[in-house]
Amino acid sequence: MSHSMFDLLTRKALFTLDPETAHGLAINALKTGLIRGTTLPVDPALEVRLWDLTFPNPLGMAAGFDKNVAVPDAVLALGFGATEIGTITPLAQPGNPKPRMFRLVKDNAVINRLGFNNQGHAVAYQNLKARKSSKGIIGVNVGANKDSNDRTEDYVKGIAAFADIASYFAVNISSPNTPGLRDLQARDALDDLLARVLHERDRQTTRVGRKVPVLLKIAPDVDEFGLDDVCAVSLGRGVDGLIVSNTTLDRPARLRSKKLLAQAGGLSGAPLFAKSTIALAKTRQRVGPNMPLIGVGGVTDAISALEKIRAGANLVQFYSGLVYGGISMVPNMLLELSNELKTRGITSLDEIRGRTTADWAKLQLSSD
């Protein structure tokens, strides 16, 4: 059976279930080998080198899919150049009441208000340690417990817990589903957070013998002034990169799945592409050409992935796109990316990065 036919049948079956149940089945299918990737030849033109890491291609699984490190190697085997696990909080927590995930099928979108549901640092660490191979790039996305007395300290604990095993860290202060979390993006709070997190990273460097890159994951729902602050503090504190962006609280007027628009939570998927790409380009202009950026939001195919790179991203991530695109999405994108670069005579993604930054940055950060 072809991957595309398998995807169609799988999607039909999974879409009869509520999204969270379907997600659990997908994890189990990867764990048992029922779903597995296709081996593709490595294309040197797609390789991306950042920090001390070499990404075989720019496509990454975004955080939220493999929250508890159940299937990192199976995800990488789908063709991804990297996978980001989590968000992981120090203590296990159930997250928000169910139902808390909703498919906007007419819009190729998802609304979620999961609320950092995960099994905590200890379980995630043991699962990472239990991997049969240390190959592959696995980012660790750290967060804060909902009822924590010191949320910044929770991020520090995350750095300490995974410093010897994380390929990189993503500091997630941009989820809309933990009340007050996005307040950490305010200038003074962010400066304090980054000072403490980076101090801990530097402290751990002497212990583990490697300076683990620390990236900050920000929201698309930030105005020009807020973005000024985030970028200024990030540059000032010397973070290793930014992830732009998380889900949005906006509900664009053009959405067709009208019955679900009242659901609280973050919107992801195709409708987020423009807003997140504008935020990405504006971020690139503010931080300059050298800071690594990961573009996230609305990536559904090779063309949208390439446009993120043209807008200023070094790497791209997606998750909601897979809900609608299926497992053949990643190998298909890699083949299309390779063919596109060959057709244009491009030997490295560096040649096109930032080509459309100025065009996207001119646009307004509005809901439409």
C-alpha positions in Angstrom: 0.0 0.0 0.0 1.4 3.4 -0.9 2.0 6.0 1.8 -0.5 8.3 0.4 -3.3 5.6 0.4 -2.2 4.6 3.9 -2.5 8.3 4.9 -6.0 8.6 3.5 -7.3 5.5 5.2 -5.6 6.4 8.5 -6.9 9.9 8.4 -10.4 8.7 7.8 -10.2 6.3 10.7 -8.5 8.7 13.1 -10.9 11.6 12.3 -13.8 9.5 13.6 -12.1 9.8 17.0 -11.6 12.8 19.2 -8.2 14.5 18.5 -6.6 13.6 21.7 -7.5 9.9 21.4 -6.3 9.9 17.8 -3.0 11.5 19.0 -2.5 8.7 21.5 -3.1 6.1 18.8 -0.6 7.7 16.5 2.0 7.6 19.3 1.3 3.9 19.9 1.5 3.2 16.2 4.9 4.8 16.0 6.0 2.9 19.2 5.0 -0.5 17.8 6.3 0.1 14.3 2.9 0.0 12.7 3.8 3.5 11.3 7.3 3.9 10.1 9.2 6.3 7.8 10.7 5.9 4.3 14.5 6.0 4.0 15.5 8.8 1.6 19.0 9.7 0.3 20.6 12.5 2.2 20.8 15.8 0.2 23.8 17.9 1.2 22.0 21.0 -0.1 19.4 20.6 2.7 21.9 20.3 5.5 21.9 23.1 8.2 24.8 23.6 10.6 24.1 25.6 13.8 26.1 25.7 17.0 27.9 22.4 17.3 25.0 20.5 15.6 24.5 19.4 12.0 20.9 19.0 11.0 20.5 16.7 8.0 17.6 18.8 6.8 15.7 21.9 8.0 12.4 20.1 8.9 11.7 19.6 12.6 8.8 18.1 14.6 7.5 20.9 16.8 7.0 20.4 20.6 3.6 19.1 21.6 3.6 15.9 19.6 5.9 13.8 21.8 5.4 15.4 25.2 6.9 12.5 27.2 9.7 11.3 25.0 7.7 8.2 24.0 8.8 8.0 20.3 11.7 10.4 19.5 13.6 7.9 17.3 10.4 6.9 15.5 9.7 10.5 14.8 13.2 11.1 13.4 12.8 8.0 11.2 9.8 9.7 9.5 12.4 12.0 7.9 12.7 14.9 10.3 16.1 16.6 10.7 15.3 17.0 14.4 12.5 16.6 16.9 11.6 18.7 19.9 10.1 16.8 22.9 7.9 18.3 25.6 6.8 20.8 26.9 8.2 19.2 30.1 7.5 20.7 33.6 9.4 19.7 36.7 6.4 17.9 38.2 3.9 15.8 36.4 0.6 17.6 35.8 -2.7 16.5 34.0 -3.2 19.8 32.1 -6.6 21.3 31.5 -10.0 19.4 31.6 -11.0 17.5 28.5 -12.0 17.9 25.7 -9.1 20.3 25.0 -8.2 19.6 21.4 -10.4 20.5 18.4 -9.9 20.0 14.6 -11.0 22.8 12.4 -11.1 20.5 9.3 -12.3 23.1 6.8 -9.3 25.2 7.7 -6.6 22.6 8.2 -6.2 23.9 11.7 -6.3 22.8 15.3 -7.2 24.6 18.6 -5.7 23.2 21.7 -5.8 24.2 25.4 -3.8 21.2 26.7 -2.0 23.2 29.4 1.4 21.5 29.6 0.0 18.0 30.3 3.1 15.8 30.8 4.7 13.2 33.1 7.4 15.5 34.5 11.2 15.7 34.3 12.0 12.3 35.8 9.9 10.2 33.4 11.1 12.2 30.3 14.8 12.0 31.4 14.5 8.2 31.9 12.9 7.8 28.5 15.7 9.9 26.9 18.3 7.8 28.7 16.7 4.6 27.5 17.2 5.3 23.8 19.1 2.6 22.0 21.1 5.2 20.1 22.4 8.7 20.9 22.2 9.7 17.2 19.8 12.3 16.0 19.0 15.8 17.2 16.5 16.0 20.1 15.6 19.4 21.5 14.1 19.6 25.0 11.3 22.1 25.5 11.0 23.1 29.1 8.1 24.8 30.9 6.7 25.8 34.3 4.2 24.0 36.4 0.8 25.8 36.6 0.8 26.1 40.4 4.5 26.8 40.8 5.5 29.5 43.3 8.5 30.5 41.1 8.0 29.7 37.5 11.4 31.0 36.5 13.0 28.5 38.8 11.1 25.8 37.0 12.9 26.7 33.8 16.2 26.6 35.7 15.4 23.2 37.0 14.7 22.1 33.4 18.1 23.2 32.3 19.8 21.4 35.2 17.8 18.2 34.6 18.5 17.7 30.9 21.8 19.5 30.3 23.7 16.2 29.8 21.3 14.8 27.2 19.5 17.7 25.3 20.7 18.6 21.8 19.3 22.1 22.6 16.8 23.7 24.9 13.6 25.5 24.0 12.4 27.8 26.8 8.7 27.9 26.3 7.2 31.1 27.7 4.6 31.5 25.0 1.9 28.9 25.5 -1.5 30.6 25.9 -2.8 27.7 28.0 -1.1 28.3 31.3 -2.5 31.5 32.9 0.0 34.3 33.2 2.8 32.4 31.4 3.1 34.9 28.6 3.7 37.6 31.2 7.3 36.3 31.3 7.7 37.9 27.8 7.6 41.3 29.4 11.0 43.0 29.4 12.0 42.9 33.1 10.5 39.4 33.7 12.2 38.1 30.5 15.6 39.7 31.5 15.4 38.0 34.9 14.4 34.6 33.3 17.1 34.6 30.7 19.8 35.7 33.3 18.9 32.8 35.5 18.4 30.2 32.8 21.7 31.1 31.0 23.6 31.2 34.3 22.4 27.6 35.0 23.3 26.5 31.4 26.8 28.0 31.9 27.1 26.2 35.3 26.1 22.9 33.7 28.6 23.4 30.9 31.5 22.7 33.2 29.7 19.6 34.4 28.7 18.1 31.1 31.5 19.4 28.9 29.2 21.0 26.3 27.5 24.4 26.0 23.9 23.4 25.2 22.2 26.0 23.0 19.3 27.7 24.7 16.5 29.0 22.5 13.5 31.1 23.5 10.1 30.3 22.1 7.9 33.3 21.7 4.2 34.0 20.9 2.9 35.5 17.6 0.5 37.6 19.6 3.0 40.3 20.4 3.0 43.9 19.2 5.9 45.8 17.6 6.9 47.2 21.0 6.7 43.8 22.7 8.8 42.3 19.9 11.4 45.1 20.4 11.7 44.2 24.0 11.9 40.4 23.4 14.6 40.8 20.8 16.6 43.4 22.7 16.7 41.3 25.9 17.5 38.1 23.9 20.4 39.8 22.2 21.5 41.5 25.4 21.5 38.2 27.4 23.1 36.2 24.5 20.4 33.6 23.9 21.4 31.1 21.2 18.3 31.5 19.1 14.6 32.2 18.9 11.7 30.0 18.0 9.0 32.0 16.2 6.3 31.2 17.0 3.8 29.4 19.2 0.0 29.2 18.7 -2.2 32.2 18.5 -5.2 33.4 20.5 -6.5 35.2 17.3 -9.4 33.9 15.4 -9.1 35.2 11.8 -12.4 36.2 10.3 -11.7 34.0 7.3 -11.9 30.8 9.3 -14.7 28.6 8.0 -15.1 26.2 11.0 -17.4 28.7 12.7 -18.8 26.4 15.4 -15.4 25.9 17.0 -14.2 29.5 17.0 -15.5 30.0 20.6 -13.3 27.3 21.9 -10.5 28.7 24.1 -6.9 27.8 23.4 -4.2 28.3 20.8 -4.9 28.1 17.1 -2.3 26.3 15.0 -2.1 25.0 11.4 -2.5 26.6 8.0 -4.3 29.9 9.2 -1.3 30.7 11.4 1.2 30.8 8.4 0.9 34.5 7.6 0.9 35.9 11.1 3.8 33.7 12.3 5.8 34.4 9.2 5.4 38.2 9.6 6.5 37.8 13.3 9.5 35.8 12.0 10.5 38.4 9.5 10.1 41.2 12.0 12.2 39.2 14.5 14.9 38.6 11.8 15.2 42.3 11.2 15.5 43.1 14.9 18.1 40.4 15.7 20.2 40.8 12.6 21.5 38.1 10.2 23.4 35.9 12.6 21.1 34.7 15.4 19.6 31.3 14.5 15.8 31.4 14.1 13.3 28.5 13.9 10.2 29.3 12.0 7.0 27.6 13.2 3.4 28.1 12.2 1.3 27.0 9.3 3.9 24.9 7.5 2.0 22.4 5.3 4.2 21.6 2.4 7.6 22.3 0.8 6.6 25.7 -0.6 5.5 27.0 2.9 8.7 25.6 4.4 10.9 27.3 1.8 9.0 30.6 2.4 9.8 30.4 6.1 13.5 30.1 5.2 13.2 32.9 2.6 11.6 35.1 5.4 14.5 34.5 7.6 14.4 31.1 9.3 17.3 28.7 9.6 15.1 25.8 10.4 11.4 25.2 10.3 9.1 23.1 12.5 5.5 21.8 12.2 3.1 19.5 14.0 -0.5 20.4 13.1 0.3 20.1 9.4 0.9 16.3 10.0 -2.7 16.0 11.3 -3.9 16.7 7.8 -0.8 15.7 5.7 -0.1 12.3 7.2 3.3 10.5 7.5 4.0 10.8 3.8 4.2 14.6 4.3 7.8 14.7 5.5 9.4 12.5 2.7 7.3 14.3 0.1 8.5 17.7 1.4 12.1 16.6 1.4 11.9 15.4 -2.2 10.2 18.6 -3.3 12.7 20.7 -1.4 15.6 18.9 -3.1 14.0 19.2 -6.5 13.2 22.9 -6.0 16.8 23.7 -5.1 18.2 21.6 -8.0 15.9 23.4 -10.4 17.1 26.8 -9.2 20.7 25.7 -9.1 20.9 26.3 -5.3 23.5 24.3 -3.4 22.7 25.6 0.1 19.7 27.0 1.9 21.9 29.9 3.0 21.6 31.2 -0.6 17.9 31.9 -0.2 17.6 32.7 3.5 16.3 36.2 4.1 15.3 36.9 0.5 11.8 37.9 1.5 12.4 39.2 5.0 11.8 42.8 4.1 8.6 42.0 2.2 7.0 40.0 5.1 8.3 42.5 7.7 6.3 45.4 6.0 3.0 43.6 6.9 1.1 44.2 10.0 0.9 41.7 12.9 -2.9 41.5 12.7 -5.3 38.5 13.0 -5.8 38.4 9.3 
